[in-house]
Amino acid sequence: MIVSEELLSQLRRYFGLNLYEVKIWTALLSRGVSTAGELSDIANVPRSRAYDILESLEKKGFIVSKIGKPIKYIAISPEEVIERVKKNMKKEAEERVKALDKLKETEILEELKTLHSQGIELVDPTELAGHLRGRHNLYNHIELVLREAEKTVTIMTTSQGFLRKVEGFKPVFEELKKRGVKIRIAAPMTKETEKAAKELEGIAEVRHTNIKARFILVDGEQLIFMVMDDQEVHPTYDIGIWVNTKLFASALENLFELAWKEMKPVIKTTRTAKTKTSKKKK
């Protein structure tokens, strides 16, 4: 049996198996029914490990053992295995989420918070900075910083960035609004973004701008700015810089304030466009 290293690597990633497990499993798939000894020889796995591995695969729902001597193992169809793995993953994820929710009610969280607050006090302000690689990691950190907002959130983004933020952060914006946080967003407006902006009506103030920039300011202290053009970079290679410095963040917020005054509110922009269109028709 010849199975490429690439396939083995992919199976390990998708199904959460170790190297011996994927070797034994693929060997059994190629045979349909086989003994531990046969599979050990085919997969080039030590016999001393074969039974443990087969037992593990059986518990995970990849195979079943056949009654009789010697014990033989039967491969389950890959389609069924996928469904079983999905079910197990969902169950495990739900159990972990419940466990983490319960953790919030214990003294462990308070101890962790105390450790964190003590640690932050000892950190040099120049160390409160970092770079974020990949849009997924970037947006996770953006959400974390947004949730810490107490007074203001200032966002300048692109058209596509605005659509992503409305889709991903609307519940966060609603929560911040309830807490009295002032939210301002500047982005180039198109028909698509204007439609999305209406979803934030009463939650955030949105204005049109032609300035090409991507950054987020929170309370005039924390700043996340993206250094790449999101139209030219793959999400995997998007990069952001996070800094927690009042001097730099407040300076940028003052510059934004000047630009904000010249920007047109989305509703006004839309109405103006409609008025011009009506005049042209006349």
LUMNU-380588 format. One record per residue: y, x negated, z negated of N, C-alpha, C, CB in turn; residue in one letter. Coordinates in steps of 0.1 Angstrom, whole numbers, padded with zeros to 4 digits, always signed. Atoms other than C-alpha are relative to their C-alpha. Glycine has a CB too. Example, Ala and Ser with C-alpha at 12.3 -4.5 7.8 and 13.67 -1.06 7.14 Angstrom:
! LUMNU-380588
-0012-0009+0000-0045-0123-0078+0012-0009+0000+0000+0010-0012A-0011+0009+0000-0011-0137-0071+0011+0008-0008+0005-0004+0014S
//
This chain:
! LUMNU-380588
-0012-0008+0000+0000+0000+0000+0012-0009+0000+0000+0010-0012M-0013+0007+0000+0034-0014+0010+0012+0009-0002+0001-0008+0014I-0012-0008+0002+0065+0001-0005+0012-0010-0002-0002+0008-0014V-0012+0009+0000+0099-0016+0001+0006-0001-0014+0010+0004+0010S-0007+0002+0012+0118-0030-0028+0012+0010-0001+0005-0015-0002E-0012-0010-0001+0148-0008-0017-0004+0014-0005+0006+0000+0014E+0005-0014+0004+0127+0024-0021-0003+0000-0015-0012+0003+0008L+0003+0001+0014+0114+0013-0055+0013+0000-0008-0008-0013-0003L-0013+0000+0007+0150+0006-0066+0007+0013+0000+0009-0011+0007S-0006-0014-0001+0162+0040-0054-0007+0010-0009+0000+0005+0014Q+0008-0009+0008+0133+0058-0071+0003-0003-0015-0014-0002+0002L-0003+0003+0014+0141+0040-0104+0014+0006-0004+0001-0015-0002R-0014-0006+0002+0178+0051-0101+0000+0015-0001+0010-0005+0010R-0001-0015-0001+0172+0087-0092-0009+0006-0011-0005+0004+0014Y+0009-0006+0009+0142+0094-0115+0000-0006-0014-0014+0000+0006F-0001+0006+0013+0150+0071-0144-0013-0006-0005+0004+0011-0010G+0013+0007+0003+0117+0052-0142+0002-0015-0001-0011+0004+0010L-0001+0014-0001+0110+0016-0149-0009-0005+0012-0006-0006-0013N+0006+0006-0012+0095-0008-0123-0015+0003+0001+0002-0015+0001L+0015-0002+0000+0058-0004-0134-0002+0015+0003-0006-0004-0013Y+0002-0014-0002+0062+0034-0134+0001+0004+0014+0010+0008-0009E-0001-0004-0014+0075+0037-0099-0011-0006+0009+0014-0005+0006V+0011+0006-0008+0048+0013-0086-0013+0008-0002-0002-0014-0005K+0012-0008+0002+0020+0033-0102+0002+0014+0006-0002+0002-0015I-0003-0013-0006+0036+0066-0091-0002+0000+0015+0013+0006-0004W+0001+0001-0015+0040+0056-0055-0014-0003+0005+0010-0010+0006T+0014+0003-0003+0005+0042-0055-0009+0012+0000-0006-0011-0010A+0008-0012+0001-0009+0075-0067+0004+0010+0011+0002+0006-0014L-0005-0009-0011+0012+0094-0041-0008-0004+0013+0015-0001+0002L+0007+0004-0013-0005+0073-0014-0014+0003+0000+0003-0015+0002S+0014-0003+0001-0039+0081-0027-0003+0015-0003-0006-0008-0011R+0002-0014+0003-0035+0117-0040-0008+0001-0014-0008+0007+0010G+0008+0000+0013-0063+0112-0067-0005-0014-0001-0011+0010+0001V+0005+0013+0002-0072+0079-0083-0002-0003-0014+0010-0011+0006S+0002+0005+0014-0083+0060-0114+0010-0010-0004-0014-0006-0002T-0010+0009+0005-0062+0038-0136-0003-0014+0006+0000-0001-0015A+0004+0013-0006-0081+0007-0124+0004-0002+0014-0015-0002-0002G-0004+0001-0014-0076+0015-0088+0015-0001+0002-0006+0012+0008E-0015+0000-0001-0039+0022-0092+0006-0013-0005+0006+0011-0009L-0005+0014+0005-0035-0011-0112-0001-0010+0011-0008-0004-0012S+0002+0009-0010-0050-0030-0083+0010+0002+0012-0014+0000+0005D-0008-0004-0011-0030-0011-0056+0015-0004-0003-0001+0014+0003I-0014+0001+0003+0003-0013-0074+0003-0014-0005+0004+0010-0010A-0002+0014+0005-0002-0049-0087+0007+0001-0014+0008-0009+0010N-0005-0002+0014+0004-0038-0123-0012-0004-0009+0005+0015-0002V+0010+0004+0010-0015-0053-0153-0008+0012-0004+0006-0008-0011P+0008-0011+0004-0045-0032-0162+0003+0004-0015-0015-0004+0001R-0003-0002+0014-0035-0035-0199+0011+0010-0001+0003-0013-0007S-0011-0009+0000-0004-0015-0190-0002+0013+0007+0012-0007+0006R+0002-0011-0009-0018+0010-0165-0002+0013-0008-0012-0002+0008A+0002-0012+0007-0030+0036-0190+0013+0005-0007-0011-0002-0011Y-0013-0004+0006+0003+0036-0210+0009+0006+0010+0006-0012-0008D-0009-0005-0011+0022+0040-0178-0003+0014+0005+0001-0010+0011I+0005-0013-0005+0001+0069-0166+0002+0011-0010-0015-0001+0004L-0003-0010+0010+0004+0086-0199+0015+0004-0001-0004-0006-0014E-0014-0002-0001+0042+0082-0197+0004+0009+0012+0008-0013+0001S-0002-0008-0012+0042+0096-0162-0004+0015-0001-0006-0006+0013L+0005-0013+0002+0021+0125-0173+0009+0009-0009-0014+0000-0006E-0009-0007+0009+0045+0134-0201+0013+0004+0007+0003-0009-0012K-0012-0003-0008+0074+0133-0177-0002+0010+0011+0006-0013+0006K+0002-0010-0009+0057+0157-0154-0002-0005+0015+0010+0010+0000G+0002+0006-0014+0050+0133-0124-0015+0002+0004+0004-0014+0000F+0014+0000-0003+0012+0135-0126-0008+0009-0010-0006-0014+0001I+0009-0007+0010-0017+0154-0142-0013-0008+0000-0002+0015+0004V+0013+0007+0001-0050+0139-0155-0011+0010+0003-0002-0006-0014S+0011-0009-0004-0083+0153-0142-0011-0002-0010-0005-0004+0014K+0011+0000+0010-0111+0162-0166-0012-0007+0006-0004+0014-0005I+0012+0007-0005-0142+0139-0163+0001-0014-0003-0001+0002+0015G+0001+0015+0002-0153+0103-0165-0004-0006+0013-0010-0003-0012K-0013+0006+0006-0138+0080-0154+0011+0010+0002+0003-0013+0005P-0011-0009-0001-0105+0098-0159+0007-0004+0013+0010-0002-0012I-0008+0002-0012-0087+0103-0127+0013+0008-0001-0008+0006+0013K-0014-0005+0000-0051+0112-0120+0004+0006+0013+0010-0010-0005Y-0003-0008-0012-0037+0137-0095+0016-0001+0001-0005+0014-0001I-0015+0000-0003-0002+0133-0079+0005+0014+0002+0003-0009+0012A-0007-0012-0003+0021+0162-0080+0010-0001+0011+0008+0005-0013I-0009+0001-0012+0042+0170-0049+0014-0005-0004+0001+0013+0007S-0014+0005+0003+0076+0152-0048+0010+0011-0002+0004-0010+0011P-0010-0011+0001+0094+0185-0044-0001+0006-0014-0003+0011+0010E+0002-0006+0013+0079+0198-0076+0005-0010-0011-0015+0003-0003E-0004+0010+0009+0086+0165-0094+0015+0001-0001-0004-0014+0005V-0015-0001+0000+0123+0168-0084+0005+0011-0009+0006+0001+0014I-0004-0012+0008+0125+0203-0099-0002-0002-0015-0007+0012+0005E+0003+0003+0014+0108+0191-0131+0010-0009-0006-0014-0005-0001R-0010+0010+0005+0131+0161-0135+0013+0007-0002+0001-0012+0010V-0012-0007+0001+0161+0183-0129+0000+0009-0013+0003+0009+0012K+0001-0008+0012+0150+0207-0156+0000-0008-0013-0013+0009+0001K+0000+0008+0012+0143+0180-0181+0013-0007-0002-0011-0011+0002N-0013+0006+0002+0176+0163-0174+0010+0010-0006+0005-0005+0014M-0009-0010+0005+0195+0196-0180-0003+0003-0014-0002+0013+0008K+0003-0003+0014+0176+0202-0212+0005-0011-0009-0015+0002-0001K-0004+0011+0008+0182+0167-0225+0016-0001-0001-0005-0013+0007E-0014+0000+0000+0219+0169-0215+0006+0011-0009+0006+0002+0014A-0004-0010+0009+0223+0202-0233-0002-0003-0015-0007+0014+0003E+0003+0004+0014+0206+0188-0264+0010-0011-0005-0014-0005-0001E-0009+0010+0004+0229+0158-0264+0014+0005-0002+0000-0011+0011R-0013-0006+0001+0260+0179-0259+0001+0007-0014+0003+0010+0011V+0000-0008+0013+0250+0201-0289+0000-0010-0012-0013+0008-0001K+0000+0010+0011+0243+0169-0310+0014-0006-0002-0010-0011+0003A-0014+0006+0000+0278+0155-0301+0009+0010-0006+0004-0004+0013L-0008-0011+0006+0294+0189-0310-0002+0000-0015-0003+0013+0006D+0003+0000+0014+0277+0188-0344+0006-0012-0007-0015+0000-0002K-0006+0012+0006+0289+0152-0349+0014+0002-0004-0002-0011+0011L-0015-0003+0003+0325+0165-0349+0001+0005-0014+0006+0009+0010K-0001-0007+0013+0317+0184-0381-0005-0009-0011-0008+0012+0000E+0005+0009+0011+0303+0154-0400+0010-0011-0004-0013-0007+0006T-0009+0011+0005+0318+0125-0419+0000-0012+0009-0004-0004-0014E+0001+0011-0009+0307+0101-0392+0012-0001+0008-0013+0001+0009I-0011+0000-0008+0335+0111-0370+0013-0005-0007+0003+0014+0006L-0012+0004+0008+0361+0106-0397-0001-0015-0003+0000+0007-0014E+0001+0015+0002+0347+0071-0404+0003-0007+0013-0015-0003-0004E-0003+0006-0013+0349+0063-0367+0015+0000+0003-0008+0007+0011L-0015-0001-0002+0385+0075-0365+0007-0009-0009+0004+0015-0003K-0007+0010+0010+0394+0054-0396-0002-0014+0006-0006+0001-0014T+0002+0014-0006+0378+0023-0380+0010-0002+0012-0014-0001+0005L-0008+0001-0012+0397+0030-0347+0015-0002-0004-0001+0012+0008H-0014+0001+0004+0431+0035-0364+0003-0013-0007+0004+0012-0010S-0002+0013+0006+0427+0004-0385-0001-0011+0010-0011-0003-0011Q+0001+0010-0011+0417-0016-0354+0012+0000+0008-0012+0003+0008G-0012+0000-0009+0447-0004-0334+0011-0007-0007+0003+0015+0003I-0011+0006+0008+0470-0015-0362+0000-0016+0001+0000+0004-0014E+0002+0015-0001+0456-0051-0358+0002-0005+0014-0013-0004-0006L-0001+0004-0014+0459-0051-0320+0014-0004+0004-0006+0010+0009V-0013+0005-0005+0487-0071-0304+0004+0010+0011-0001-0014+0006D-0004-0010-0010+0507-0046-0282-0003-0005+0014+0015+0002-0001P+0003+0005-0013+0501-0069-0252-0014+0002+0004+0003-0015+0001T+0014-0002-0003+0464-0062-0255-0003+0015+0003-0009-0004-0011E+0002-0014-0003+0469-0024-0251+0003+0003+0014+0009+0009-0009L-0002-0002-0014+0465-0025-0214-0014-0003+0006+0010-0010+0006A+0013+0002-0007+0436-0025-0189+0000+0005+0014-0011+0008-0008G+0001-0004-0014+0426-0020-0153-0012+0010+0001-0001-0011+0010H+0010-0010-0001+0405+0010-0142-0005+0000+0015+0005+0014-0003L+0005+0001-0013+0382+0006-0112-0008+0013+0004-0010-0012+0002R+0007-0011-0004+0370+0036-0092+0007+0013-0004-0015+0001-0005G-0008-0012+0003+0386+0071-0091-0006+0008-0011+0001+0008+0013R+0006-0007+0010+0360+0086-0113+0004-0005-0014-0016-0001+0001H-0005+0007+0013+0368+0061-0142+0015+0002-0002-0004-0015+0000N-0014-0001+0001+0404+0064-0134+0004+0014-0005+0007-0002+0014L-0003-0014+0004+0405+0102-0137-0005+0003-0014-0006+0010+0010Y+0005-0002+0014+0384+0101-0169+0011-0005-0010-0013-0007-0002N-0009+0006+0009+0410+0078-0185+0014+0008+0001+0003-0015+0003H-0012-0008-0002+0439+0099-0171-0001+0013-0009+0002+0005+0014I+0002-0012+0009+0424+0130-0189+0001-0004-0014-0014+0006+0003E-0001+0005+0014+0420+0110-0221+0015-0001-0004-0007-0013-0002L-0014+0002+0003+0457+0100-0220+0008+0013+0000+0006-0010+0010V-0007-0013-0001+0469+0135-0210-0003+0008-0013-0005+0008+0012L+0003-0007+0012+0451+0150-0240+0007-0005-0012-0015+0000-0002R-0007+0006+0011+0470+0127-0263+0015+0003+0000-0002-0015+0000E-0015-0003-0001+0504+0140-0251+0004+0009-0011+0002+0006+0014A-0007-0009+0010+0527+0155-0277+0013+0006+0004+0002-0009-0013E-0013-0005-0004+0560+0159-0260+0001+0002+0016+0010-0010-0004K-0003-0001-0015+0561+0151-0222-0011-0006+0008+0013-0006+0003T+0009+0005-0010+0539+0145-0192+0007-0001+0013-0014+0008+0001V-0007+0002-0012+0554+0131-0161-0009-0006+0011+0013-0009-0002T+0010+0004-0010+0534+0128-0129+0007-0001+0014-0012+0010+0001I-0004+0001-0014+0543+0115-0094-0012-0004+0007+0012-0011+0001M+0012+0002-0007+0516+0116-0069+0001+0004+0015-0011+0009-0006T+0000-0004-0014+0506+0122-0033-0005+0014+0002-0010-0010+0008T+0004-0014-0003+0497+0155-0016-0015+0002-0004+0002+0003+0015S+0014-0001+0003+0460+0148-0019-0002-0002-0015-0009-0010+0008Q+0000+0002+0014+0465+0135-0054+0004+0012-0008+0008-0012-0004G-0005-0013+0007+0483+0167-0064-0011+0010+0000+0013+0005+0007F+0011-0009-0001+0454+0188-0051-0011-0004-0010-0005+0001+0014L+0011+0005+0009+0429+0167-0071+0004+0003-0014-0003-0015+0002R-0004-0002+0014+0449+0170-0103+0001+0015-0004+0014-0006-0002K+0000-0015+0003+0454+0208-0100-0015+0004-0002+0006+0008+0012V+0014-0004+0001+0416+0211-0095-0006-0005-0012-0007-0004+0013E+0007+0006+0011+0406+0187-0122+0006+0002-0013-0002-0014+0003G-0007+0000+0013+0433+0190-0149+0007+0013-0003+0010-0011+0001F-0007-0013+0003+0445+0226-0148-0003+0005-0014-0004+0011+0010K+0003-0004+0014+0426+0235-0181+0008-0009-0010-0015-0001-0002P-0007+0009+0009+0442+0204-0197+0014+0003+0000-0003-0015+0005V-0014-0003-0001+0476+0213-0184+0003+0013-0008+0005+0002+0014F-0002-0013+0008+0472+0249-0199-0001-0003-0015-0012+0010+0004E+0000+0003+0014+0462+0234-0232+0012-0007-0005-0013-0009-0003E-0012+0007+0003+0492+0211-0232+0012+0009-0001+0003-0011+0010L-0011-0010+0000+0515+0240-0224+0000+0008-0013-0001+0009+0013K+0001-0007+0013+0502+0259-0254+0005-0008-0012-0014+0004-0002K-0005+0009+0011+0511+0229-0276+0014-0003+0002-0009-0013+0000R-0014+0002-0002+0546+0229-0262+0004-0013+0007+0007-0001-0013G-0002+0012-0008+0542+0198-0240+0007+0003+0013-0013-0008+0002V-0007-0003-0012+0567+0197-0211-0007-0009+0011+0015-0004-0001K+0007+0006-0011+0549+0189-0178+0008+0001+0013-0014+0007+0002I-0007+0001-0012+0567+0177-0147-0009-0007+0011+0014-0006-0001R+0008+0006-0010+0550+0169-0114+0008-0001+0013-0014+0008+0003I-0007+0002-0013+0565+0154-0082-0010-0004+0010+0012-0010-0002A+0009+0003-0010+0546+0154-0050+0005+0005+0014-0014+0005-0003A-0004-0005-0013+0551+0158-0012-0006+0014+0002-0004-0009+0011P+0005-0014-0001+0548+0196-0005-0004+0003+0014+0010+0009-0005M+0005-0005-0012+0527+0210+0023-0004+0014-0002-0012-0009+0006T+0004-0014+0002+0514+0245+0029-0012+0000-0010-0005+0006+0013K+0012+0001+0008+0482+0234+0011+0004-0002-0015-0010-0010+0004E-0004+0004+0013+0500+0218-0019+0009+0011-0006+0007-0013+0000T-0009-0011+0005+0525+0247-0022-0009+0011-0006+0009+0006+0011E+0010-0010+0005+0495+0271-0026-0006-0004-0013-0011+0002+0011K+0006+0005+0013+0480+0249-0053+0011+0000-0011-0005-0015+0002A-0011+0000+0010+0514+0246-0070+0002+0014-0007+0013-0004+0006A-0001-0014+0005+0514+0284-0075-0009+0002-0012-0002+0010+0011K+0009-0001+0011+0484+0279-0098+0005-0005-0013-0013-0007+0004E-0006+0006+0012+0506+0259-0121+0013+0007-0004+0003-0014+0002L-0013-0007+0003+0534+0285-0122-0001+0004-0015+0001+0013+0009E+0000-0003+0015+0544+0289-0159-0006-0010-0008-0006+0013-0002G+0007+0011+0007+0524+0258-0168+0008-0013+0001-0014-0001+0004I-0007+0013-0003+0542+0229-0151+0011+0003+0010-0010-0011+0005A-0011-0001-0010+0574+0224-0132-0004-0010+0012+0014-0004-0006E+0004+0008-0011+0566+0211-0097+0011-0001+0010-0013+0006+0007V-0011+0002-0010+0591+0196-0073-0005-0009+0012+0012-0007-0007R+0003+0007-0013+0590+0182-0037+0007-0013+0000+0004+0009+0012H-0006+0014-0001+0595+0145-0031-0007-0007+0012-0002-0008-0012T+0005+0008-0011+0591+0122-0001-0004-0015-0005+0009-0001+0011N+0002+0013+0005+0588+0092-0024-0016-0002-0001+0006-0002-0014I+0015+0002+0000+0553+0076-0021-0003-0009-0012-0004-0007+0013K+0004+0007+0013+0541+0067-0056-0011+0007-0007+0013-0002-0009A+0011-0006+0008+0512+0073-0079+0001-0005-0014-0014-0002+0006R+0000+0004+0014+0518+0072-0117+0000+0012-0009+0011-0010-0002F+0000-0010+0011+0515+0092-0149+0006-0006-0012-0014+0006-0002I-0006+0004+0012+0537+0089-0179-0002+0010-0011+0016-0003+0002L+0002-0010+0011+0529+0104-0213+0008-0004-0012-0015+0000-0004V-0009+0002+0012+0555+0107-0241+0009-0012+0001-0009-0001-0013D-0009+0012-0002+0575+0078-0226-0006-0012-0006+0013+0003-0006G+0007+0012+0006+0549+0054-0240-0012-0005+0008-0004+0004-0014E+0012+0004-0007+0517+0054-0221+0002+0002+0015-0013+0008-0004Q-0002-0001-0015+0517+0047-0183-0013-0004+0007+0011-0010+0004L+0011+0003-0009+0489+0048-0157+0006+0000+0014-0012+0009-0002I-0005+0000-0014+0499+0037-0122-0011-0006+0009+0013-0009+0001F+0010+0004-0010+0477+0034-0092+0006-0009+0010-0006+0013+0007M-0005+0010-0009+0481+0004-0070-0004+0001+0015-0004-0014-0005V+0005-0002-0013+0464+0016-0039+0005+0013+0006-0016-0001+0001M-0004-0013-0007+0473+0042-0012-0013+0008+0001+0006-0004+0014D+0012-0008+0000+0448+0070-0017-0005+0005+0013+0002+0012-0009D+0004-0004-0013+0448+0078+0020-0007-0012+0007+0012+0004+0008Q+0006+0012-0007+0436+0042+0029-0011-0006-0008+0011-0010+0002E+0010+0006+0008+0412+0034+0001-0011+0010-0003+0006-0006-0013V+0011-0009+0004+0377+0048-0006+0001+0002-0015-0014-0007+0004H+0000-0003+0015+0375+0065-0041-0006-0010-0008-0006+0014-0002P+0007+0010+0008+0351+0039-0052+0008-0012-0003-0013-0004+0007T-0008+0012+0001+0376+0012-0047+0015+0002-0005+0001-0008+0013Y-0014-0004+0005+0407+0030-0061+0002-0008-0013+0001+0015-0002D-0003+0008+0011+0424+0009-0088+0012+0006-0008+0002-0015+0003I-0012-0004+0008+0447+0019-0117+0002-0010-0011-0002+0014-0006G-0003+0008+0011+0465+0000-0144+0005+0009-0011+0011-0011+0004I-0005-0007+0012+0470+0014-0179+0006-0009-0009-0012+0008-0007W-0008+0008+0010+0496+0001-0203+0005+0010-0010+0011-0008+0007V-0005-0008+0011+0507+0014-0237+0012-0008-0005-0011+0002-0011N-0012+0007+0004+0542+0000-0240+0013+0009+0002+0002-0013+0008T-0011-0009+0000+0573+0020-0248+0011-0005+0009+0005+0003-0014K-0011+0006-0008+0598-0004-0232-0002+0003+0015+0000-0015-0003L+0002-0002-0015+0582-0003-0197-0001+0015+0004-0013-0007+0004F+0002-0014-0003+0572+0033-0198+0013+0008+0000-0010+0007-0009A-0013-0007+0001+0606+0046-0210+0009-0003+0011+0006-0002-0014S-0009+0005-0011+0624+0025-0184-0004+0007+0013-0001-0015+0002A+0004-0006-0012+0603+0040-0156+0003+0015-0001-0015-0002+0002L-0003-0014+0001+0608+0075-0170+0015+0003+0002-0004+0005-0015E-0014-0001-0003+0646+0070-0169+0003+0000+0015+0008-0011-0007N-0001+0000-0015+0643+0061-0132-0005+0012+0006-0007-0013+0005L+0006-0012-0005+0621+0091-0126+0010+0012-0002-0013+0003-0007F-0010-0011+0003+0648+0113-0143+0011+0001+0010+0006-0003-0014E-0011+0000-0010+0674+0102-0118-0005+0006+0013+0005-0014+0003L+0006-0005-0013+0651+0109-0088-0004+0015-0002-0013-0007+0003A+0004-0014+0003+0639+0143-0104+0012+0009+0003-0004+0001-0014W-0012-0008-0001+0675+0156-0103+0002+0003+0015+0012-0006-0006K-0002-0002-0014+0675+0152-0065-0011+0008+0007+0002-0014+0007E+0012-0006-0006+0641+0168-0059+0002+0015-0001-0012-0004-0008M-0001-0015+0000+0638+0205-0049-0012+0006-0006+0002+0004+0015K+0011-0008+0006+0617+0229-0069-0008+0006+0011+0005+0011-0010P+0009-0005-0010+0587+0241-0050+0004+0014+0005-0014+0000-0005V-0003-0014-0004+0597+0278-0050+0013+0000+0009+0002+0009-0012I-0012+0001-0007+0632+0269-0038-0003-0006+0014+0011-0008-0007K+0003+0007-0013+0618+0246-0011-0007+0010+0010-0010-0012-0002T+0007-0010-0008+0595+0274+0001+0010+0011+0005-0011+0007-0008T-0010-0010-0004+0623+0300+0002+0009-0005+0010+0007+0005-0013R-0009+0005-0010+0646+0277+0020-0006-0001+0014+0005-0014-0005T+0007+0001-0013+0620+0270+0047-0001+0013+0006-0014-0006-0003A+0002-0013-0006+0614+0307+0051+0013+0005+0006-0005+0010-0010K-0013-0005-0004+0652+0314+0054+0003-0007+0013+0010-0004-0011T-0003+0007-0012+0656+0287+0081-0009+0006+0012-0003-0015-0002K+0009-0006-0010+0626+0302+0100+0006+0013+0005-0014+0001-0005T-0006-0014-0003+0642+0337+0098+0012-0001+0009+0003+0007-0012S-0012+0002-0007+0675+0324+0111-0003-0004+0015+0009-0011-0006K+0004+0004-0014+0658+0307+0141-0005+0011+0008-0010-0011-0001K+0005-0012-0007+0641+0339+0150+0011+0009+0005-0010+0008-0008K-0012-0009-0003+0674+0358+0150+0008-0007+0012+0009+0002-0012K
//
